Amino acid sequence: MASTLGRRPAAASTEPPAERLLAAAEHLFGERSYRRTSVADICAAAGIATGSFYAHFASKAEIFTAVIRRIGSDTRAAMAAALQTAADHQRARERAAFRAYFDMMSQRPWIFRIIREAEFLAPGEFRAYYERLARGYARGVRVAQLAGEVDPRYDPEVIAYIYTGLGHFVGMRWAEWTAGGRVPDDVFEDLMYVLAKGLPPVSATDPAGVGVGLGAGSLASEPPARRDDLDGDRPASTRSAAARPRSRP
């Protein structure tokens, strides 16, 4: 079923009552917080009589849990759909999944506030939200390791939580804090470059002489001539970061 949570609920909606209640609850929890939202508020926003609420949800706490689970399901579904059309290599999969994640969060920036509140109101659901995301990422990393695209020395779970943290904070900074602005292309390209190359000093190597960076494409593992030209293979929009204006709210 296609999700309707990306648009503001309307009293005249033809969606089933439970869907309308979920959509209304997501907006209100995100805009007002859980504690400042009542069941009556949710029903009014959904265009449903207050007494009908309990035919679908036992309590405000139960619909809050349902909202968190729906957000997680929608997030994973958006990234999975993007992966269906991505080229079959890790850099392309990272690009497709992150862009889908950021675009969804730009359309529904209040999601970040709901998830942060869940840490205290529904800690089990908060943890499950991130664990489900990370498990999917870790499976993808393992596939890439078996294909020789990511250094097999790395624990897939560690990389999965690196992805999770990058997505959360970059999305929060440029989607939530800019009131639903799309994560800018230059910011996105910087993130993709870091994932592909890592952040080692130009000549950094570990004791074994292998580049220290995220994945097999670490910048430090490239030949010295390539490392000397840091901007040589970057998209034009991301070159000379210090010299170009940064995207700001």
C-alpha positions as a LaTeX table, in Angstrom:
\begin{tabular}{lrrr}
\hline
Residue & $x$ (\AA) & $y$ (\AA) & $z$ (\AA) \\
\hline
Met1 & 0.00 & 0.00 & 0.00 \\
Ala2 & 1.34 & 3.45 & $-0.86$ \\
Ser3 & 1.95 & 5.59 & 2.18 \\
Thr4 & 0.00 & 8.81 & 2.62 \\
Leu5 & 2.12 & 10.17 & 5.45 \\
Gly6 & 4.08 & 12.52 & 3.23 \\
Arg7 & 1.21 & 14.96 & 2.87 \\
Arg8 & $-0.74$ & 16.92 & 5.44 \\
Pro9 & $-3.97$ & 15.15 & 6.45 \\
Ala10 & $-7.28$ & 16.60 & 5.33 \\
Ala11 & $-10.70$ & 16.05 & 6.83 \\
Ala12 & $-12.14$ & 15.16 & 3.43 \\
Ser13 & $-9.54$ & 12.46 & 2.73 \\
Thr14 & $-10.84$ & 9.22 & 1.26 \\
Glu15 & $-8.10$ & 7.19 & 2.98 \\
Pro16 & $-9.16$ & 4.58 & 5.56 \\
Pro17 & $-9.65$ & 6.02 & 9.06 \\
Ala18 & $-6.56$ & 4.32 & 10.51 \\
Glu19 & $-4.38$ & 5.83 & 7.77 \\
Arg20 & $-5.86$ & 9.28 & 8.36 \\
Leu21 & $-5.24$ & 8.97 & 12.09 \\
Leu22 & $-1.63$ & 7.92 & 11.52 \\
Ala23 & $-1.01$ & 10.80 & 9.13 \\
Ala24 & $-2.54$ & 13.31 & 11.53 \\
Ala25 & $-0.65$ & 11.89 & 14.50 \\
Glu26 & 2.69 & 12.03 & 12.68 \\
His27 & 2.25 & 15.71 & 11.84 \\
Leu28 & 1.03 & 16.68 & 15.28 \\
Phe29 & 3.64 & 14.69 & 17.20 \\
Gly30 & 6.32 & 16.22 & 14.98 \\
Glu31 & 5.03 & 19.79 & 15.22 \\
Arg32 & 3.77 & 19.92 & 18.82 \\
Ser33 & 5.45 & 16.94 & 20.54 \\
Tyr34 & 3.80 & 13.88 & 22.02 \\
Arg35 & 2.91 & 15.49 & 25.34 \\
Arg36 & 1.27 & 18.53 & 23.74 \\
Thr37 & $-0.89$ & 16.44 & 21.40 \\
Ser38 & $-4.13$ & 14.87 & 22.56 \\
Val39 & $-6.27$ & 12.13 & 21.08 \\
Ala40 & $-8.90$ & 14.78 & 20.40 \\
Asp41 & $-6.34$ & 16.83 & 18.46 \\
Ile42 & $-5.44$ & 13.83 & 16.31 \\
Cys43 & $-9.06$ & 13.04 & 15.59 \\
Ala44 & $-9.87$ & 16.64 & 14.71 \\
Ala45 & $-6.94$ & 16.81 & 12.27 \\
Ala46 & $-7.99$ & 13.49 & 10.73 \\
Gly47 & $-11.66$ & 14.48 & 10.47 \\
Ile48 & $-12.75$ & 11.57 & 12.62 \\
Ala49 & $-15.01$ & 11.57 & 15.69 \\
Thr50 & $-13.01$ & 11.21 & 18.89 \\
Gly51 & $-14.94$ & 8.16 & 19.98 \\
Ser52 & $-13.97$ & 6.36 & 16.76 \\
Phe53 & $-10.28$ & 6.58 & 17.60 \\
Tyr54 & $-10.47$ & 3.61 & 19.94 \\
Ala55 & $-11.77$ & 1.35 & 17.22 \\
His56 & $-8.29$ & 1.61 & 15.68 \\
Phe57 & $-5.84$ & 2.35 & 18.51 \\
Ala58 & $-6.03$ & 1.57 & 22.21 \\
Ser59 & $-4.32$ & 4.76 & 23.35 \\
Lys60 & $-2.17$ & 7.73 & 22.35 \\
Ala61 & 0.89 & 5.67 & 23.30 \\
Glu62 & $-0.16$ & 2.94 & 20.87 \\
Ile63 & $-0.57$ & 5.30 & 17.94 \\
Phe64 & 2.80 & 6.87 & 18.79 \\
Thr65 & 4.37 & 3.43 & 18.48 \\
Ala66 & 2.52 & 2.86 & 15.20 \\
Val67 & 3.83 & 6.18 & 13.86 \\
Ile68 & 7.43 & 5.26 & 14.69 \\
Arg69 & 7.06 & 1.88 & 13.02 \\
Arg70 & 5.46 & 3.43 & 9.94 \\
Ile71 & 8.28 & 5.97 & 9.66 \\
Gly72 & 10.82 & 3.15 & 9.78 \\
Ser73 & 8.91 & 1.11 & 7.22 \\
Asp74 & 8.53 & 4.09 & 4.88 \\
Thr75 & 12.23 & 4.94 & 5.20 \\
Arg76 & 13.38 & 1.43 & 4.38 \\
Ala77 & 10.87 & 1.16 & 1.53 \\
Ala78 & 12.05 & 4.44 & $-0.03$ \\
Met79 & 15.67 & 3.32 & 0.01 \\
Ala80 & 14.81 & $-0.18$ & $-1.25$ \\
Ala81 & 12.89 & 1.32 & $-4.18$ \\
Ala82 & 15.86 & 3.55 & $-5.05$ \\
Leu83 & 18.21 & 0.56 & $-4.96$ \\
Gln84 & 16.11 & $-1.23$ & $-7.55$ \\
Thr85 & 17.32 & 1.19 & $-10.24$ \\
Ala86 & 20.88 & 1.74 & $-8.96$ \\
Ala87 & 23.90 & 0.32 & $-10.76$ \\
Asp88 & 25.24 & $-2.87$ & $-9.23$ \\
His89 & 28.20 & $-1.53$ & $-7.25$ \\
Gln90 & 28.58 & $-0.12$ & $-3.76$ \\
Arg91 & 29.20 & 3.53 & $-4.65$ \\
Ala92 & 26.04 & 3.64 & $-6.78$ \\
Arg93 & 24.01 & 1.91 & $-4.07$ \\
Glu94 & 25.24 & 4.37 & $-1.44$ \\
Arg95 & 24.33 & 7.29 & $-3.69$ \\
Ala96 & 20.84 & 5.98 & $-4.44$ \\
Ala97 & 20.01 & 5.06 & $-0.84$ \\
Phe98 & 21.28 & 8.30 & 0.72 \\
Arg99 & 19.52 & 10.46 & $-1.87$ \\
Ala100 & 16.23 & 8.63 & $-1.28$ \\
Tyr101 & 16.65 & 8.96 & 2.50 \\
Phe102 & 17.43 & 12.67 & 2.34 \\
Asp103 & 14.57 & 13.39 & $-0.06$ \\
Met104 & 12.09 & 11.65 & 2.19 \\
Met105 & 13.35 & 13.54 & 5.24 \\
Ser106 & 13.13 & 16.81 & 3.30 \\
Gln107 & 9.46 & 16.08 & 2.62 \\
Arg108 & 8.79 & 15.09 & 6.25 \\
Pro109 & 11.40 & 16.95 & 8.36 \\
Trp110 & 9.38 & 16.56 & 11.56 \\
Ile111 & 10.39 & 12.88 & 11.56 \\
Phe112 & 13.67 & 13.78 & 13.28 \\
Arg113 & 11.78 & 15.32 & 16.22 \\
Ile114 & 9.53 & 12.27 & 16.58 \\
Ile115 & 12.46 & 9.88 & 16.63 \\
Arg116 & 14.36 & 11.97 & 19.17 \\
Glu117 & 11.31 & 12.07 & 21.44 \\
Ala118 & 10.90 & 8.31 & 21.08 \\
Glu119 & 14.25 & 7.79 & 22.80 \\
Phe120 & 12.59 & 8.82 & 26.07 \\
Leu121 & 8.94 & 7.85 & 25.50 \\
Ala122 & 9.40 & 4.54 & 23.69 \\
Pro123 & 13.06 & 3.55 & 24.04 \\
Gly124 & 12.50 & 0.04 & 22.71 \\
Glu125 & 10.96 & 1.41 & 19.52 \\
Phe126 & 13.72 & 4.02 & 19.24 \\
Arg127 & 16.36 & 1.31 & 19.38 \\
Ala128 & 14.46 & $-0.96$ & 16.99 \\
Tyr129 & 14.13 & 1.88 & 14.46 \\
Tyr130 & 17.91 & 2.25 & 14.19 \\
Glu131 & 18.66 & $-1.46$ & 14.49 \\
Arg132 & 16.41 & $-2.25$ & 11.51 \\
Leu133 & 18.10 & 0.42 & 9.41 \\
Ala134 & 21.55 & $-0.77$ & 10.44 \\
Arg135 & 20.79 & $-4.43$ & 9.71 \\
Gly136 & 19.86 & $-3.55$ & 6.15 \\
Tyr137 & 22.98 & $-1.45$ & 5.72 \\
Ala138 & 25.17 & $-4.21$ & 7.17 \\
Arg139 & 23.77 & $-6.78$ & 4.74 \\
Gly140 & 24.61 & $-4.47$ & 1.86 \\
Val141 & 28.12 & $-3.91$ & 3.16 \\
Arg142 & 28.69 & $-7.64$ & 3.45 \\
Val143 & 27.59 & $-8.15$ & $-0.15$ \\
Ala144 & 30.02 & $-5.40$ & $-1.20$ \\
Gln145 & 32.83 & $-7.01$ & 0.80 \\
Leu146 & 32.25 & $-10.35$ & $-0.89$ \\
Ala147 & 32.37 & $-8.54$ & $-4.24$ \\
Gly148 & 35.69 & $-6.91$ & $-3.35$ \\
Glu149 & 34.20 & $-3.40$ & $-3.23$ \\
Val150 & 34.70 & $-2.79$ & 0.52 \\
Asp151 & 37.70 & $-3.82$ & 2.60 \\
Pro152 & 36.75 & $-7.09$ & 4.35 \\
Arg153 & 38.71 & $-6.11$ & 7.46 \\
Tyr154 & 35.88 & $-3.81$ & 8.51 \\
Asp155 & 32.99 & $-5.08$ & 10.61 \\
Pro156 & 29.82 & $-4.54$ & 8.50 \\
Glu157 & 27.91 & $-3.46$ & 11.61 \\
Val158 & 30.42 & $-0.69$ & 12.31 \\
Ile159 & 30.08 & 0.64 & 8.78 \\
Ala160 & 26.30 & 0.31 & 9.04 \\
Tyr161 & 26.21 & 2.59 & 12.07 \\
Ile162 & 28.57 & 5.03 & 10.36 \\
Tyr163 & 26.02 & 5.22 & 7.53 \\
Thr164 & 23.23 & 5.64 & 10.07 \\
Gly165 & 24.95 & 8.49 & 11.87 \\
Leu166 & 25.92 & 10.30 & 8.68 \\
Gly167 & 22.39 & 10.07 & 7.35 \\
His168 & 20.82 & 11.23 & 10.59 \\
Phe169 & 22.97 & 14.28 & 11.22 \\
Val170 & 23.40 & 15.46 & 7.64 \\
Gly171 & 19.66 & 15.05 & 7.14 \\
Met172 & 18.83 & 16.83 & 10.39 \\
Arg173 & 21.16 & 19.73 & 9.58 \\
Trp174 & 19.92 & 20.38 & 6.03 \\
Ala175 & 16.35 & 19.01 & 6.11 \\
Glu176 & 14.93 & 19.66 & 9.59 \\
Trp177 & 16.91 & 22.77 & 10.48 \\
Thr178 & 16.12 & 24.40 & 7.15 \\
Ala179 & 12.38 & 23.71 & 7.48 \\
Gly180 & 12.20 & 21.02 & 4.86 \\
Gly181 & 14.90 & 22.20 & 2.51 \\
Arg182 & 16.40 & 19.56 & 0.23 \\
Val183 & 19.90 & 18.44 & 1.17 \\
Pro184 & 21.96 & 20.54 & $-1.30$ \\
Asp185 & 23.85 & 18.86 & $-4.11$ \\
Asp186 & 27.22 & 20.18 & $-2.94$ \\
Val187 & 26.66 & 18.78 & 0.56 \\
Phe188 & 25.51 & 15.48 & $-0.91$ \\
Glu189 & 28.56 & 15.24 & $-3.17$ \\
Asp190 & 30.89 & 15.94 & $-0.25$ \\
Leu191 & 29.30 & 13.08 & 1.66 \\
Met192 & 29.62 & 10.73 & $-1.31$ \\
Tyr193 & 33.28 & 11.68 & $-1.72$ \\
Val194 & 34.05 & 10.98 & 1.94 \\
Leu195 & 32.36 & 7.57 & 1.68 \\
Ala196 & 34.39 & 6.72 & $-1.40$ \\
Lys197 & 37.75 & 8.05 & $-0.19$ \\
Gly198 & 37.73 & 8.26 & 3.59 \\
Leu199 & 39.44 & 11.05 & 5.54 \\
Pro200 & 43.10 & 10.06 & 5.95 \\
Pro201 & 45.95 & 12.55 & 5.62 \\
Val202 & 47.32 & 12.56 & 2.10 \\
Ser203 & 50.20 & 10.20 & 2.94 \\
Ala204 & 48.62 & 8.30 & 5.83 \\
Thr205 & 49.08 & 4.54 & 5.98 \\
Asp206 & 48.61 & 2.02 & 8.70 \\
Pro207 & 51.62 & $-0.02$ & 9.96 \\
Ala208 & 51.04 & $-2.57$ & 7.22 \\
Gly209 & 51.27 & 0.12 & 4.57 \\
Val210 & 47.59 & $-0.05$ & 3.66 \\
Gly211 & 45.50 & 3.09 & 3.36 \\
Val212 & 43.31 & 3.92 & 6.33 \\
Gly213 & 39.86 & 4.83 & 5.09 \\
Leu214 & 36.30 & 3.55 & 4.73 \\
Gly215 & 36.19 & 0.77 & 2.17 \\
Ala216 & 38.42 & $-0.47$ & $-0.59$ \\
Gly217 & 38.33 & 2.89 & $-2.36$ \\
Ser218 & 40.26 & 4.72 & 0.35 \\
Leu219 & 42.12 & 7.76 & $-0.91$ \\
Ala220 & 45.24 & 6.74 & 1.00 \\
Ser221 & 45.38 & 3.39 & $-0.76$ \\
Glu222 & 45.72 & 5.02 & $-4.17$ \\
Pro223 & 49.06 & 5.61 & $-5.91$ \\
Pro224 & 50.93 & 8.71 & $-4.66$ \\
Ala225 & 50.49 & 10.57 & $-7.96$ \\
Arg226 & 46.70 & 10.24 & $-7.57$ \\
Arg227 & 46.80 & 11.32 & $-3.94$ \\
Asp228 & 48.69 & 14.49 & $-4.80$ \\
Asp229 & 45.73 & 15.74 & $-6.83$ \\
Leu230 & 42.90 & 15.61 & $-4.32$ \\
Asp231 & 40.39 & 17.30 & $-6.61$ \\
Gly232 & 41.28 & 15.39 & $-9.77$ \\
Asp233 & 38.38 & 12.96 & $-9.72$ \\
Arg234 & 35.81 & 14.96 & $-7.78$ \\
Pro235 & 32.72 & 16.45 & $-9.42$ \\
Ala236 & 33.20 & 20.11 & $-10.30$ \\
Ser237 & 30.53 & 21.15 & $-7.79$ \\
Thr238 & 32.60 & 19.80 & $-4.88$ \\
Arg239 & 36.09 & 21.02 & $-5.77$ \\
Ser240 & 37.96 & 23.53 & $-3.63$ \\
Ala241 & 35.47 & 23.33 & $-0.77$ \\
Ala242 & 37.30 & 26.01 & 1.22 \\
Ala243 & 36.96 & 28.47 & $-1.64$ \\
Arg244 & 33.24 & 28.05 & $-2.35$ \\
Pro245 & 30.28 & 29.26 & $-0.30$ \\
Arg246 & 28.70 & 26.55 & 1.84 \\
Ser247 & 24.99 & 25.83 & 1.84 \\
Arg248 & 23.45 & 27.41 & 4.91 \\
Pro249 & 19.93 & 27.60 & 6.35 \\
\hline
\end{tabular}
